[in-house]
Amino acid sequence: MTPIKAALIDLSGTLHVEDQPTEGAVDALQRLRVAGVVVKFVTNTTKESVGSLYDRLVTIGFQLDRKEIYGSLTAAADYVKSNALNPYYILTDDARKDFPEGDSSRGHDSVVVGLAPERFSYEYINEAFRILQQSKGSARLVAIHEGKFYKTKQGISVGPGCFVKGLEYSSGVKSVCIGKPNEYFFRSALPAGVDPSECCMIGDDPSDDCLGAMAVGIRGFLVETGKYQPELYDKDSLPKVSGIFRNFAAVVEHIVERVNV
């Protein structure tokens, strides 16, 4: 197969789970760089601003440049700016820092939803519904991503997808999904001069990470350290991805062996 020149790497569940790196991940990232593979971090993480996410990664031992992080928050903020929207946000206070200031002189013309557990209440969801429903179809529902669930120290936890789908159902407004597995998101994340066939995506979500990347010609390598639950699959029903590995370090071993051939 074509040697891999670039790796798109998911963060939560792949490189780390909350404040704990996955086994061997810190050293494996450095080994990938030494092998000459271009690295970019692509994430649907929406609880933290890019700045907070960068600080967390550095604090737990990873070496990276903030500019190497390409997240759905950044892509969603760009979408809001380019369409001159004045959204009602269902976001954490930290994630809200990545978005433009609201315009109090005009009403909300859209709703932006990310992972914000403390705001997934009737009060916030109902306000979002009213904005969408009363606009008679003119307001936009922007899903930073539609993840079903994610991994925390306490175990698997529900993601924002069900709240987005609930708003779609009640308001009749179809959402615009910005992050993974959106094709535009993956193509925008590709490093300059790298063909999709020369790139891989490493993540813990069979659908949003791996199959989404594979739809545009990027290899999808799945790790078992995050939301992926191998015990739910039998041998004949495993996700049809490019490879399944114990953790990020094992994927790097696979990549480096072929880079050095």
Accessible surface in RSA format (square Angstrom, percent):
REM  Atomic radii and reference values for relative SASA: ProtOr
REM  Chains: A
REM  Algorithm: Lee & Richards
REM  Probe-radius: 1.40
REM  Slices: 20
REM RES _ NUM      All-atoms   Total-Side   Main-Chain    Non-polar    All polar
REM                ABS   REL    ABS   REL    ABS   REL    ABS   REL    ABS   REL
RES MET A   1   192.38  99.6 113.17  74.9  79.21 188.6  90.82  77.2 101.56 134.6
RES THR A   2    63.51  45.2  51.41  52.1  12.11  28.8  24.38  32.8  39.13  59.2
RES PRO A   3    73.67  53.7  71.15  64.9   2.52   9.2  73.61  60.8   0.06   0.4
RES ILE A   4    12.02   6.8   6.89   5.1   5.14  12.4   6.89   5.0   5.14  13.9
RES LYS A   5   110.78  54.0 106.74  65.5   4.04   9.6  65.97  59.4  44.81  47.7
RES ALA A   6     0.00   0.0   0.00   0.0   0.00   0.0   0.00   0.0   0.00   0.0
RES ALA A   7     0.11   0.1   0.00   0.0   0.11   0.2   0.00   0.0   0.11   0.3
RES LEU A   8     0.00   0.0   0.00   0.0   0.00   0.0   0.00   0.0   0.00   0.0
RES ILE A   9     0.00   0.0   0.00   0.0   0.00   0.0   0.00   0.0   0.00   0.0
RES ASP A  10     9.49   6.6   9.49   9.4   0.00   0.0   0.03   0.1   9.46   9.4
RES LEU A  11     0.00   0.0   0.00   0.0   0.00   0.0   0.00   0.0   0.00   0.0
RES SER A  12    37.67  31.8  30.98  41.3   6.69  15.4  19.72  42.0  17.95  25.1
RES GLY A  13     0.78   1.0   0.00   N/A   0.78   1.0   0.69   1.9   0.09   0.2
RES THR A  14     0.00   0.0   0.00   0.0   0.00   0.0   0.00   0.0   0.00   0.0
RES LEU A  15     0.77   0.4   0.77   0.6   0.00   0.0   0.77   0.5   0.00   0.0
RES HIS A  16     6.01   3.3   6.01   4.2   0.00   0.0   5.80   6.0   0.21   0.2
RES VAL A  17    25.11  16.5  24.34  22.0   0.77   1.8  24.48  21.3   0.62   1.7
RES GLU A  18    51.53  29.6  47.30  35.8   4.23  10.1  23.36  45.2  28.17  23.0
RES ASP A  19    78.46  55.0  67.21  66.9  11.26  26.6  20.12  47.4  58.34  58.2
RES GLN A  20   117.83  65.9 117.01  85.5   0.82   2.0  42.65  90.8  75.18  57.0
RES PRO A  21    28.66  20.9  21.94  20.0   6.72  24.4  21.94  18.1   6.72  41.8
RES THR A  22    13.82   9.8   5.26   5.3   8.56  20.4  11.99  16.1   1.83   2.8
RES GLU A  23   119.65  68.7 103.91  78.6  15.74  37.5  53.14 102.8  66.51  54.3
RES GLY A  24    40.63  50.1   0.00   N/A  40.63  50.1  28.81  79.1  11.81  26.5
RES ALA A  25     0.63   0.6   0.00   0.0   0.63   1.4   0.00   0.0   0.63   1.7
RES VAL A  26    44.66  29.4  43.18  39.1   1.48   3.6  43.18  37.5   1.48   4.0
RES ASP A  27   111.08  77.8 105.53 105.0   5.55  13.1  31.20  73.4  79.88  79.7
RES ALA A  28     8.27   7.6   3.88   6.0   4.39  10.0   7.89  11.1   0.38   1.0
RES LEU A  29     0.98   0.5   0.98   0.7   0.00   0.0   0.98   0.7   0.00   0.0
RES GLN A  30    60.18  33.7  60.17  44.0   0.01   0.0  27.79  59.1  32.39  24.6
RES ARG A  31   102.53  43.1  97.03  49.5   5.51  13.1  43.71  59.7  58.82  35.7
RES LEU A  32     0.00   0.0   0.00   0.0   0.00   0.0   0.00   0.0   0.00   0.0
RES ARG A  33    69.23  29.1  53.94  27.5  15.29  36.4  37.14  50.8  32.09  19.4
RES VAL A  34   130.24  85.7  99.42  90.0  30.81  74.2 107.54  93.4  22.70  61.6
RES ALA A  35    24.16  22.2   2.36   3.6  21.80  49.6  11.95  16.8  12.21  32.3
RES GLY A  36    58.51  72.2   0.00   N/A  58.51  72.2  35.55  97.5  22.96  51.4
RES VAL A  37     6.75   4.4   0.96   0.9   5.78  13.9   1.40   1.2   5.34  14.5
RES VAL A  38    74.52  49.0  68.43  62.0   6.08  14.7  74.44  64.7   0.07   0.2
RES VAL A  39     9.26   6.1   0.09   0.1   9.17  22.1   0.09   0.1   9.17  24.9
RES LYS A  40    43.90  21.4  43.90  26.9   0.00   0.0  18.24  16.4  25.66  27.3
RES PHE A  41     0.47   0.2   0.47   0.3   0.00   0.0   0.47   0.3   0.00   0.0
RES VAL A  42     0.00   0.0   0.00   0.0   0.00   0.0   0.00   0.0   0.00   0.0
RES THR A  43     3.07   2.2   3.07   3.1   0.00   0.0   2.23   3.0   0.85   1.3
RES ASN A  44    18.46  12.7  16.39  15.8   2.07   5.0  13.26  31.9   5.20   5.0
RES THR A  45    29.78  21.2  16.55  16.8  13.23  31.5  20.99  28.2   8.79  13.3
RES THR A  46     0.26   0.2   0.00   0.0   0.26   0.6   0.00   0.0   0.26   0.4
RES LYS A  47    81.15  39.6  77.16  47.3   3.99   9.5  34.15  30.7  46.99  50.1
RES GLU A  48    31.65  18.2  30.12  22.8   1.53   3.6  14.46  28.0  17.19  14.0
RES SER A  49     7.38   6.2   7.38   9.8   0.00   0.0   2.60   5.5   4.78   6.7
RES VAL A  50    19.72  13.0  19.19  17.4   0.53   1.3  19.69  17.1   0.03   0.1
RES GLY A  51    14.48  17.9   0.00   N/A  14.48  17.9  13.75  37.7   0.74   1.7
RES SER A  52    36.82  31.1  29.06  38.8   7.76  17.9  14.16  30.2  22.66  31.7
RES LEU A  53     4.44   2.5   4.44   3.2   0.00   0.0   4.44   3.1   0.00   0.0
RES TYR A  54    59.51  27.8  59.51  33.9   0.00   0.0  25.89  19.5  33.62  41.4
RES ASP A  55    85.22  59.7  82.32  81.9   2.90   6.9  28.04  66.0  57.18  57.0
RES ARG A  56    59.67  25.1  52.05  26.5   7.62  18.1  17.18  23.5  42.48  25.7
RES LEU A  57     0.57   0.3   0.57   0.4   0.00   0.0   0.57   0.4   0.00   0.0
RES VAL A  58    68.18  44.9  58.28  52.8   9.90  23.9  58.28  50.6   9.90  26.9
RES THR A  59   115.59  82.2  83.11  84.3  32.48  77.4  66.99  90.0  48.60  73.5
RES ILE A  60    28.91  16.5  10.97   8.2  17.93  43.2  18.65  13.4  10.26  27.8
RES GLY A  61    35.86  44.2   0.00   N/A  35.86  44.2  27.65  75.9   8.21  18.4
RES PHE A  62     4.68   2.3   1.02   0.6   3.66   9.5   1.35   0.8   3.34   9.5
RES GLN A  63   117.43  65.7 110.21  80.5   7.22  17.2  37.91  80.7  79.52  60.3
RES LEU A  64    22.59  12.6   0.65   0.5  21.94  55.2   7.31   5.1  15.29  41.1
RES ASP A  65    76.45  53.5  69.02  68.7   7.43  17.6  24.13  56.8  52.32  52.2
RES ARG A  66   122.03  51.2 118.36  60.3   3.67   8.7  35.19  48.1  86.84  52.6
RES LYS A  67   185.55  90.5 158.96  97.5  26.59  63.3 109.70  98.7  75.85  80.8
RES GLU A  68    35.95  20.6  33.04  25.0   2.92   6.9  18.31  35.4  17.65  14.4
RES ILE A  69    13.80   7.9   0.30   0.2  13.50  32.5   0.30   0.2  13.50  36.6
RES TYR A  70    34.86  16.3  34.77  19.8   0.09   0.2  28.11  21.1   6.75   8.3
RES GLY A  71     2.76   3.4   0.00   N/A   2.76   3.4   2.76   7.6   0.00   0.0
RES SER A  72     0.00   0.0   0.00   0.0   0.00   0.0   0.00   0.0   0.00   0.0
RES LEU A  73     2.89   1.6   2.89   2.1   0.00   0.0   2.89   2.0   0.00   0.0
RES THR A  74    47.17  33.6  44.42  45.0   2.75   6.6  40.33  54.2   6.84  10.3
RES ALA A  75     9.60   8.8   3.45   5.3   6.16  14.0   6.27   8.8   3.34   8.8
RES ALA A  76     0.00   0.0   0.00   0.0   0.00   0.0   0.00   0.0   0.00   0.0
RES ALA A  77     4.05   3.7   4.05   6.2   0.00   0.0   4.05   5.7   0.00   0.0
RES ASP A  78    74.83  52.4  71.33  71.0   3.50   8.3  27.58  64.9  47.24  47.1
RES TYR A  79    46.38  21.7  41.84  23.8   4.54  11.8  40.00  30.1   6.38   7.9
RES VAL A  80     1.63   1.1   1.18   1.1   0.45   1.1   1.18   1.0   0.45   1.2
RES LYS A  81   123.05  60.0  99.75  61.2  23.30  55.5  62.18  56.0  60.87  64.8
RES SER A  82    93.44  79.0  49.87  66.6  43.57 100.4  53.33 113.6  40.11  56.2
RES ASN A  83    51.15  35.3  30.56  29.5  20.59  49.6   6.80  16.4  44.35  42.9
RES ALA A  84    71.23  65.5  57.36  88.5  13.87  31.6  65.87  92.8   5.36  14.2
RES LEU A  85    21.79  12.1   9.58   6.9  12.22  30.7   9.58   6.7  12.22  32.9
RES ASN A  86     5.55   3.8   5.00   4.8   0.55   1.3   0.64   1.5   4.90   4.7
RES PRO A  87     6.75   4.9   2.95   2.7   3.80  13.8   2.95   2.4   3.80  23.6
RES TYR A  88    35.83  16.7  35.04  19.9   0.79   2.0  29.76  22.4   6.06   7.5
RES TYR A  89    28.39  13.3  14.47   8.2  13.92  36.2  13.44  10.1  14.95  18.4
RES ILE A  90     0.00   0.0   0.00   0.0   0.00   0.0   0.00   0.0   0.00   0.0
RES LEU A  91     4.88   2.7   0.56   0.4   4.32  10.8   0.56   0.4   4.32  11.6
RES THR A  92    13.34   9.5  13.31  13.5   0.02   0.1  13.31  17.9   0.02   0.0
RES ASP A  93   100.40  70.3  93.25  92.8   7.15  16.9  35.94  84.6  64.46  64.3
RES ASP A  94    32.25  22.6  29.05  28.9   3.20   7.6  24.80  58.4   7.45   7.4
RES ALA A  95     0.00   0.0   0.00   0.0   0.00   0.0   0.00   0.0   0.00   0.0
RES ARG A  96    64.56  27.1  63.61  32.4   0.96   2.3  35.00  47.8  29.56  17.9
RES LYS A  97   153.56  74.9 118.44  72.7  35.11  83.6  83.64  75.3  69.92  74.5
RES ASP A  98    36.60  25.6  20.02  19.9  16.57  39.2  13.00  30.6  23.59  23.5
RES PHE A  99    13.47   6.7   0.00   0.0  13.47  35.1   1.39   0.8  12.08  34.6
RES PRO A 100    41.77  30.4  30.11  27.4  11.66  42.4  41.08  33.9   0.69   4.3
RES GLU A 101   163.58  93.9 140.91 106.6  22.68  54.0  61.44 118.8 102.15  83.4
RES GLY A 102    46.82  57.7   0.00   N/A  46.82  57.7  21.14  58.0  25.68  57.5
RES ASP A 103    57.38  40.2  49.16  48.9   8.22  19.4  22.23  52.3  35.16  35.1
RES SER A 104   125.49 106.0  83.21 111.1  42.28  97.4  57.96 123.4  67.53  94.6
RES SER A 105    99.73  84.3  57.15  76.3  42.58  98.1  54.35 115.7  45.38  63.6
RES ARG A 106   106.47  44.7  89.82  45.8  16.65  39.6  57.54  78.6  48.93  29.7
RES GLY A 107    59.55  73.4   0.00   N/A  59.55  73.4  41.38 113.6  18.17  40.7
RES HIS A 108    90.55  49.5  66.50  46.2  24.06  61.5  43.43  44.8  47.13  54.8
RES ASP A 109    45.12  31.6  39.58  39.4   5.55  13.1  34.72  81.7  10.40  10.4
RES SER A 110     0.00   0.0   0.00   0.0   0.00   0.0   0.00   0.0   0.00   0.0
RES VAL A 111     0.00   0.0   0.00   0.0   0.00   0.0   0.00   0.0   0.00   0.0
RES VAL A 112     0.00   0.0   0.00   0.0   0.00   0.0   0.00   0.0   0.00   0.0
RES VAL A 113     0.00   0.0   0.00   0.0   0.00   0.0   0.00   0.0   0.00   0.0
RES GLY A 114     0.00   0.0   0.00   N/A   0.00   0.0   0.00   0.0   0.00   0.0
RES LEU A 115    13.24   7.4  13.24   9.5   0.00   0.0  13.24   9.3   0.00   0.0
RES ALA A 116     0.00   0.0   0.00   0.0   0.00   0.0   0.00   0.0   0.00   0.0
RES PRO A 117    63.25  46.1  44.69  40.7  18.56  67.5  46.87  38.7  16.38 101.8
RES GLU A 118   108.07  62.0  76.28  57.7  31.79  75.7  66.57 128.8  41.50  33.9
RES ARG A 119    45.37  19.0  45.37  23.1   0.00   0.0   3.55   4.8  41.82  25.3
RES PHE A 120    33.16  16.6   9.18   5.7  23.98  62.4   9.46   5.7  23.70  67.8
RES SER A 121    46.92  39.6  38.15  50.9   8.77  20.2  44.38  94.5   2.53   3.5
RES TYR A 122   176.93  82.6 163.84  93.2  13.10  34.1 131.74  99.0  45.20  55.7
RES GLU A 123   130.49  74.9 117.70  89.0  12.79  30.5  49.59  95.9  80.91  66.1
RES TYR A 124    63.83  29.8  63.83  36.3   0.00   0.0  29.51  22.2  34.32  42.3
RES ILE A 125    37.89  21.6  37.89  28.2   0.00   0.0  37.89  27.3   0.00   0.0
RES ASN A 126    26.22  18.1  23.55  22.8   2.67   6.4   4.41  10.6  21.81  21.1
RES GLU A 127    67.15  38.6  66.43  50.3   0.73   1.7  16.93  32.7  50.22  41.0
RES ALA A 128     0.00   0.0   0.00   0.0   0.00   0.0   0.00   0.0   0.00   0.0
RES PHE A 129    56.13  28.1  56.13  34.8   0.00   0.0  56.13  34.0   0.00   0.0
RES ARG A 130   118.95  49.9 118.61  60.5   0.34   0.8  21.01  28.7  97.95  59.4
RES ILE A 131    23.16  13.2  14.65  10.9   8.51  20.5  20.45  14.7   2.71   7.4
RES LEU A 132     0.77   0.4   0.00   0.0   0.77   1.9   0.00   0.0   0.77   2.1
RES GLN A 133    90.85  50.8  81.31  59.4   9.54  22.7  12.93  27.5  77.92  59.1
RES GLN A 134   126.85  70.9 102.36  74.8  24.49  58.3  37.79  80.4  89.06  67.5
RES SER A 135    30.09  25.4   9.57  12.8  20.53  47.3  21.09  44.9   9.00  12.6
RES LYS A 136   195.39  95.3 156.01  95.7  39.38  93.8 111.98 100.8  83.41  88.8
RES GLY A 137    59.82  73.8   0.00   N/A  59.82  73.8  27.79  76.3  32.03  71.7
RES SER A 138    90.01  76.1  59.22  79.0  30.79  70.9  52.17 111.1  37.84  53.0
RES ALA A 139     5.42   5.0   0.68   1.0   4.74  10.8   1.67   2.4   3.75   9.9
RES ARG A 140    90.90  38.2  87.92  44.8   2.98   7.1  22.23  30.4  68.67  41.6
RES LEU A 141     1.02   0.6   0.00   0.0   1.02   2.6   0.00   0.0   1.02   2.8
RES VAL A 142     0.00   0.0   0.00   0.0   0.00   0.0   0.00   0.0   0.00   0.0
RES ALA A 143     0.00   0.0   0.00   0.0   0.00   0.0   0.00   0.0   0.00   0.0
RES ILE A 144     0.00   0.0   0.00   0.0   0.00   0.0   0.00   0.0   0.00   0.0
RES HIS A 145    15.23   8.3  15.23  10.6   0.00   0.0  12.39  12.8   2.84   3.3
RES GLU A 146    42.73  24.5  31.46  23.8  11.27  26.8  10.18  19.7  32.55  26.6
RES GLY A 147     2.61   3.2   0.00   N/A   2.61   3.2   2.61   7.2   0.00   0.0
RES LYS A 148   162.87  79.5 150.18  92.1  12.69  30.2  96.35  86.7  66.51  70.8
RES PHE A 149    65.86  32.9  63.77  39.5   2.09   5.4  64.01  38.8   1.85   5.3
RES TYR A 150    41.59  19.4  41.59  23.7   0.00   0.0  32.05  24.1   9.54  11.8
RES LYS A 151    62.90  30.7  58.48  35.9   4.42  10.5  25.32  22.8  37.58  40.0
RES THR A 152    12.78   9.1  11.92  12.1   0.85   2.0  11.10  14.9   1.68   2.5
RES LYS A 153   132.15  64.5  94.52  58.0  37.63  89.6  57.10  51.4  75.04  79.9
RES GLN A 154   159.14  89.0 117.43  85.8  41.71  99.3  69.27 147.4  89.87  68.2
RES GLY A 155    22.30  27.5   0.00   N/A  22.30  27.5  22.21  61.0   0.09   0.2
RES ILE A 156    74.37  42.3  42.41  31.6  31.96  77.0  42.41  30.5  31.96  86.7
RES SER A 157    34.90  29.5  28.64  38.2   6.26  14.4  19.98  42.6  14.92  20.9
RES VAL A 158    89.41  58.8  75.70  68.5  13.71  33.0  78.16  67.9  11.25  30.5
RES GLY A 159     1.10   1.4   0.00   N/A   1.10   1.4   1.07   2.9   0.03   0.1
RES PRO A 160     1.15   0.8   1.15   1.1   0.00   0.0   1.15   1.0   0.00   0.0
RES GLY A 161     4.79   5.9   0.00   N/A   4.79   5.9   4.79  13.2   0.00   0.0
RES CYS A 162    69.81  52.8  51.19  57.1  18.62  43.8  45.04 114.1  24.77  26.7
RES PHE A 163    48.44  24.2  44.24  27.4   4.20  10.9  48.00  29.1   0.44   1.3
RES VAL A 164     0.00   0.0   0.00   0.0   0.00   0.0   0.00   0.0   0.00   0.0
RES LYS A 165    89.53  43.7  85.27  52.3   4.27  10.2  69.67  62.7  19.86  21.2
RES GLY A 166    36.14  44.6   0.00   N/A  36.14  44.6  34.12  93.6   2.02   4.5
RES LEU A 167     2.22   1.2   1.73   1.2   0.49   1.2   1.98   1.4   0.24   0.6
RES GLU A 168    24.58  14.1  19.62  14.8   4.95  11.8   9.96  19.3  14.61  11.9
RES TYR A 169   197.80  92.3 169.97  96.7  27.83  72.4 130.58  98.1  67.22  82.9
RES SER A 170    68.27  57.7  40.65  54.3  27.61  63.6  19.52  41.6  48.74  68.3
RES SER A 171    20.48  17.3   0.00   0.0  20.48  47.2   1.11   2.4  19.38  27.1
RES GLY A 172    69.32  85.5   0.00   N/A  69.32  85.5  35.18  96.5  34.15  76.5
RES VAL A 173    17.70  11.6  13.60  12.3   4.11   9.9  17.70  15.4   0.00   0.0
RES LYS A 174   152.07  74.2 134.36  82.4  17.70  42.1 101.89  91.7  50.18  53.4
RES SER A 175    12.19  10.3   0.91   1.2  11.28  26.0   0.00   0.0  12.19  17.1
RES VAL A 176    56.97  37.5  53.13  48.1   3.83   9.2  56.97  49.5   0.00   0.0
RES CYS A 177    28.66  21.7  22.17  24.7   6.49  15.2  18.78  47.6   9.88  10.7
RES ILE A 178    15.38   8.8  12.49   9.3   2.89   7.0  14.23  10.2   1.15   3.1
RES GLY A 179     0.00   0.0   0.00   N/A   0.00   0.0   0.00   0.0   0.00   0.0
RES LYS A 180     3.61   1.8   3.61   2.2   0.00   0.0   1.56   1.4   2.05   2.2
RES PRO A 181    55.62  40.5  44.89  40.9  10.73  39.0  44.89  37.1  10.73  66.7
RES ASN A 182    48.10  33.2  37.49  36.2  10.61  25.6  11.16  26.9  36.95  35.7
RES GLU A 183    94.46  54.2  88.46  66.9   6.00  14.3  27.38  53.0  67.08  54.8
RES TYR A 184   152.90  71.4 148.32  84.4   4.59  11.9 107.00  80.4  45.91  56.6
RES PHE A 185     0.36   0.2   0.04   0.0   0.31   0.8   0.36   0.2   0.00   0.0
RES PHE A 186     0.01   0.0   0.01   0.0   0.00   0.0   0.01   0.0   0.00   0.0
RES ARG A 187   117.33  49.3 103.73  52.9  13.60  32.4  45.01  61.5  72.32  43.8
RES SER A 188    41.95  35.4  14.18  18.9  27.77  64.0  21.04  44.8  20.91  29.3
RES ALA A 189     0.00   0.0   0.00   0.0   0.00   0.0   0.00   0.0   0.00   0.0
RES LEU A 190    29.74  16.6  16.58  11.9  13.17  33.1  16.58  11.6  13.17  35.4
RES PRO A 191    19.84  14.5  11.53  10.5   8.31  30.2  17.58  14.5   2.26  14.1
RES ALA A 192   107.71  99.0  69.83 107.8  37.89  86.2  80.76 113.7  26.95  71.4
RES GLY A 193    86.85 107.1   0.00   N/A  86.85 107.1  44.82 123.0  42.03  94.1
RES VAL A 194    21.94  14.4  10.87   9.8  11.06  26.7  11.68  10.1  10.26  27.8
RES ASP A 195    75.25  52.7  68.64  68.3   6.61  15.6  25.79  60.7  49.45  49.3
RES PRO A 196    26.61  19.4  26.61  24.3   0.00   0.0  26.61  22.0   0.00   0.0
RES SER A 197    53.22  45.0  47.78  63.8   5.44  12.5  38.85  82.7  14.37  20.1
RES GLU A 198    29.21  16.8  29.21  22.1   0.00   0.0   2.09   4.0  27.12  22.1
RES CYS A 199     0.00   0.0   0.00   0.0   0.00   0.0   0.00   0.0   0.00   0.0
RES CYS A 200     0.00   0.0   0.00   0.0   0.00   0.0   0.00   0.0   0.00   0.0
RES MET A 201     0.00   0.0   0.00   0.0   0.00   0.0   0.00   0.0   0.00   0.0
RES ILE A 202     0.00   0.0   0.00   0.0   0.00   0.0   0.00   0.0   0.00   0.0
RES GLY A 203     0.00   0.0   0.00   N/A   0.00   0.0   0.00   0.0   0.00   0.0
RES ASP A 204     3.51   2.5   3.51   3.5   0.00   0.0   0.00   0.0   3.51   3.5
RES ASP A 205    15.73  11.0  15.73  15.7   0.00   0.0   2.73   6.4  13.01  13.0
RES PRO A 206    22.12  16.1  22.12  20.2   0.00   0.0  22.12  18.3   0.00   0.0
RES SER A 207    60.10  50.8  59.13  78.9   0.97   2.2  31.52  67.1  28.57  40.0
RES ASP A 208    21.45  15.0  21.45  21.4   0.00   0.0   3.40   8.0  18.05  18.0
RES ASP A 209     2.85   2.0   2.85   2.8   0.00   0.0   0.00   0.0   2.85   2.8
RES CYS A 210     0.00   0.0   0.00   0.0   0.00   0.0   0.00   0.0   0.00   0.0
RES LEU A 211    76.42  42.6  70.49  50.4   5.93  14.9  70.81  49.7   5.61  15.1
RES GLY A 212     7.26   9.0   0.00   N/A   7.26   9.0   6.15  16.9   1.11   2.5
RES ALA A 213     0.00   0.0   0.00   0.0   0.00   0.0   0.00   0.0   0.00   0.0
RES MET A 214    65.93  34.1  48.50  32.1  17.43  41.5  49.55  42.1  16.39  21.7
RES ALA A 215    84.72  77.9  41.93  64.7  42.79  97.3  55.08  77.6  29.64  78.5
RES VAL A 216    10.00   6.6   0.18   0.2   9.82  23.7   4.53   3.9   5.47  14.8
RES GLY A 217    44.32  54.7   0.00   N/A  44.32  54.7  33.18  91.1  11.14  24.9
RES ILE A 218     1.99   1.1   0.00   0.0   1.99   4.8   0.59   0.4   1.40   3.8
RES ARG A 219    29.26  12.3  26.94  13.7   2.32   5.5  17.38  23.8  11.88   7.2
RES GLY A 220     0.00   0.0   0.00   N/A   0.00   0.0   0.00   0.0   0.00   0.0
RES PHE A 221     5.27   2.6   5.27   3.3   0.00   0.0   5.27   3.2   0.00   0.0
RES LEU A 222     0.00   0.0   0.00   0.0   0.00   0.0   0.00   0.0   0.00   0.0
RES VAL A 223     0.00   0.0   0.00   0.0   0.00   0.0   0.00   0.0   0.00   0.0
RES GLU A 224    69.30  39.8  49.76  37.6  19.54  46.5   6.06  11.7  63.24  51.6
RES THR A 225    32.51  23.1  20.33  20.6  12.18  29.0  27.18  36.5   5.34   8.1
RES GLY A 226     4.93   6.1   0.00   N/A   4.93   6.1   0.00   0.0   4.93  11.1
RES LYS A 227    31.19  15.2  30.21  18.5   0.98   2.3  10.88   9.8  20.31  21.6
RES TYR A 228     7.58   3.5   1.37   0.8   6.21  16.2   3.39   2.5   4.19   5.2
RES GLN A 229    43.89  24.5  40.26  29.4   3.62   8.6   9.19  19.6  34.70  26.3
RES PRO A 230    50.21  36.6  43.82  39.9   6.40  23.2  44.05  36.4   6.16  38.3
RES GLU A 231   131.12  75.3  92.89  70.3  38.24  91.0  68.64 132.8  62.48  51.0
RES LEU A 232   126.34  70.4  91.29  65.3  35.05  88.1  96.21  67.6  30.12  81.1
RES TYR A 233    76.92  35.9  57.62  32.8  19.31  50.2  30.29  22.8  46.63  57.5
RES ASP A 234    94.81  66.4  83.16  82.8  11.65  27.6  46.25 108.8  48.56  48.4
RES LYS A 235   174.64  85.2 151.92  93.2  22.71  54.1  98.92  89.0  75.71  80.6
RES ASP A 236   120.98  84.7  97.87  97.4  23.11  54.6  35.89  84.5  85.09  84.9
RES SER A 237    57.32  48.4  41.24  55.0  16.09  37.1  43.12  91.8  14.20  19.9
RES LEU A 238    67.82  37.8  65.27  46.7   2.56   6.4  65.27  45.8   2.56   6.9
RES PRO A 239    20.35  14.8   3.66   3.3  16.68  60.6  13.87  11.5   6.47  40.2
RES LYS A 240   155.17  75.7 143.27  87.9  11.90  28.3 109.86  98.9  45.31  48.3
RES VAL A 241    24.13  15.9   1.11   1.0  23.01  55.5   1.11   1.0  23.01  62.4
RES SER A 242    50.24  42.5  11.69  15.6  38.55  88.8  15.95  34.0  34.29  48.0
RES GLY A 243    17.01  21.0   0.00   N/A  17.01  21.0  17.01  46.7   0.00   0.0
RES ILE A 244    56.74  32.3  26.36  19.6  30.38  73.2  26.36  19.0  30.38  82.4
RES PHE A 245    35.34  17.7  30.37  18.8   4.97  12.9  35.34  21.4   0.00   0.0
RES ARG A 246   147.58  62.0 139.15  70.9   8.43  20.1  68.28  93.3  79.30  48.1
RES ASN A 247     3.12   2.2   3.12   3.0   0.00   0.0   0.35   0.8   2.77   2.7
RES PHE A 248     0.01   0.0   0.00   0.0   0.01   0.0   0.00   0.0   0.01   0.0
RES ALA A 249    28.79  26.5  23.03  35.5   5.76  13.1  23.30  32.8   5.49  14.5
RES ALA A 250    30.92  28.4  20.77  32.1  10.15  23.1  27.34  38.5   3.57   9.5
RES VAL A 251     0.00   0.0   0.00   0.0   0.00   0.0   0.00   0.0   0.00   0.0
RES VAL A 252     0.66   0.4   0.66   0.6   0.00   0.0   0.66   0.6   0.00   0.0
RES GLU A 253    69.31  39.8  69.31  52.4   0.00   0.0  33.68  65.1  35.63  29.1
RES HIS A 254    45.52  24.9  42.72  29.7   2.80   7.2  26.31  27.1  19.21  22.3
RES ILE A 255     1.12   0.6   0.25   0.2   0.87   2.1   0.85   0.6   0.27   0.7
RES VAL A 256     6.27   4.1   6.27   5.7   0.00   0.0   6.27   5.4   0.00   0.0
RES GLU A 257    88.56  50.8  77.15  58.4  11.40  27.2  34.17  66.1  54.39  44.4
RES ARG A 258   112.77  47.4 107.68  54.9   5.09  12.1  43.00  58.8  69.77  42.3
RES VAL A 259    42.53  28.0  22.21  20.1  20.32  49.0  22.37  19.4  20.16  54.7
RES ASN A 260   108.89  75.1  73.39  70.9  35.49  85.5  31.93  76.8  76.95  74.4
RES VAL A 261   156.23 102.8  95.79  86.7  60.44 145.6 123.16 107.0  33.07  89.7
END  Absolute sums over single chains surface
CHAIN  1 A    12168.1       9382.1       2786.0       6680.8       5487.3
END  Absolute sums over all chains
TOTAL         12168.1       9382.1       2786.0       6680.8       5487.3
